[in-house]
Amino acid sequence: MFDENKTRFRRAEEALRFYFRLRELLHSGRTRRLVADELPVDACTVAANAFDDYQCIGWCMRGLDEIPLWLLSELYGPTCFGVRRRTFSHACKAGRLEFPDHEFRLREVGILHEHALGVVERRLRRLGMIPVRQLQGVHDSRRRIRTAGKRAHYTRQASG
């Protein structure tokens, strides 16, 4: 399938940014909400060029519902000329406009993002497009450090 030593992307987030930027280019800048019918049915076996990468990443999103697909495009889609990712709070506000029947909460957006990104990551790894094992992410290590620090703080308060 793929050479394990040479992956196409370092992380799933990079692959998703690539996908949504290329999608916008293919649609001449007039992209509408990503729907499941647009995604490829079959997994690609060899990614030789940018379009193959686009197809493979699209396949990795297969099976996600309407709202997770929208959220991924909201968070990883182009932001004009910038490369900054949109925040969860921005996505929460945009979600309330996009889906007026659904009452988005910030926590729900975070959980939904984690689930959707996990689905895409597992499939990208299976295709060899991102490394199989990655080092612990900065975000994860910060959370663990913060949590450990809080525990130590509460332990000192209880004993003091």
C-alpha positions in Angstrom: 0.0 0.0 0.0 2.2 2.9 1.3 5.8 3.1 2.5 5.5 3.4 6.3 8.6 5.6 6.4 7.2 8.2 4.0 3.8 9.5 5.0 1.9 12.2 3.0 1.1 14.4 6.1 2.4 14.7 9.6 -1.0 15.0 11.3 -4.7 14.5 10.4 -5.3 18.3 10.9 -2.9 19.0 8.1 -4.6 16.5 5.8 -8.0 18.1 6.5 -6.7 21.6 5.8 -5.3 20.4 2.5 -8.6 18.7 1.7 -10.7 21.7 2.3 -8.4 24.1 0.5 -8.3 21.9 -2.5 -12.0 21.4 -2.4 -12.5 25.2 -2.5 -10.1 25.4 -5.4 -12.0 22.7 -7.3 -15.3 24.5 -6.7 -13.9 27.8 -7.9 -14.2 29.3 -4.4 -18.0 28.6 -4.2 -18.1 25.7 -1.8 -21.3 24.7 -0.1 -21.7 22.5 2.9 -19.9 19.2 2.6 -22.3 16.3 2.2 -21.7 12.6 2.5 -22.7 12.0 -1.2 -19.6 14.0 -2.3 -17.2 11.6 -0.5 -15.7 8.7 -2.4 -17.2 5.3 -1.8 -13.9 3.4 -2.4 -10.6 3.8 -0.6 -7.7 4.7 -2.8 -4.8 2.4 -2.7 -2.0 4.6 -4.0 -1.8 8.4 -3.6 0.4 9.6 -6.4 -0.7 13.2 -6.7 -2.7 15.9 -5.0 -6.0 14.7 -6.4 -5.4 11.2 -5.2 -4.7 12.7 -1.7 -7.9 14.6 -2.0 -9.8 11.4 -2.8 -8.2 9.4 0.0 -8.9 12.1 2.6 -12.4 12.3 1.4 -12.8 8.6 1.9 -11.5 8.9 5.5 -14.5 11.1 6.3 -17.0 8.6 4.9 -19.6 7.5 7.5 -19.6 10.8 9.4 -23.0 12.5 9.7 -24.0 15.9 8.4 -23.0 17.9 11.5 -19.5 16.4 12.0 -18.8 16.9 8.3 -19.9 20.5 8.5 -17.8 21.0 11.7 -14.7 19.7 10.1 -15.1 22.0 7.1 -15.9 24.9 9.4 -12.7 24.3 11.5 -10.3 23.3 8.8 -11.7 25.1 5.7 -9.9 28.1 4.3 -10.1 31.3 6.2 -9.5 33.7 3.4 -5.7 34.2 3.0 -4.9 33.1 6.6 -3.9 29.7 7.8 -5.3 30.2 11.3 -7.8 27.6 12.3 -11.2 28.8 13.4 -12.0 28.4 17.1 -14.6 26.2 18.7 -16.5 29.3 19.8 -16.6 30.6 16.2 -17.8 27.1 15.0 -20.4 27.1 17.8 -21.8 30.5 16.7 -21.7 29.5 13.0 -23.4 26.2 13.8 -26.4 28.0 15.4 -26.8 29.9 12.1 -26.3 26.8 9.9 -28.5 24.5 11.9 -31.1 26.7 13.6 -33.0 23.6 15.0 -29.8 22.4 16.8 -28.7 24.3 20.0 -24.9 24.1 19.8 -22.9 24.3 23.1 -19.2 24.8 23.2 -18.6 21.5 25.0 -20.6 19.6 22.4 -18.6 21.2 19.6 -15.3 20.0 21.3 -16.6 16.4 21.8 -18.0 16.3 18.3 -14.6 17.5 16.9 -12.7 14.9 18.9 -14.9 12.1 17.6 -14.8 13.2 14.0 -11.0 13.8 14.0 -10.5 10.4 15.6 -12.5 8.7 12.8 -10.4 10.5 10.2 -7.1 9.9 12.0 -7.7 6.1 12.2 -8.4 5.9 8.5 -5.5 8.1 7.5 -3.2 5.8 9.5 -4.7 2.7 7.9 -3.9 4.3 4.5 -0.4 5.3 5.6 -1.1 9.0 5.0 0.0 10.0 8.5 2.5 8.3 10.8 1.1 5.2 12.7 2.3 6.4 16.1 2.8 10.0 16.8 4.5 11.6 19.7 2.2 12.9 22.4 0.7 16.1 21.2 1.4 19.5 22.8 -2.3 19.9 23.6 -2.4 16.5 25.4 0.7 17.2 27.4 -0.5 20.6 28.4 -3.8 19.1 29.6 -2.0 16.4 31.6 0.3 18.9 33.2 -2.6 21.2 34.1 -4.6 18.4 35.5 -1.6 17.1 37.6 -1.0 20.7 38.8 -4.6 21.0 39.9 -4.5 17.7 41.8 -1.3 18.9 43.6 -3.0 22.2 44.5 -6.1 20.4 45.9 -3.9 17.9 47.8 -2.0 20.8 49.4 -5.2 22.6 50.4 -6.7 19.4 51.9 -3.6 18.7 54.0 -2.8 22.3 54.9 
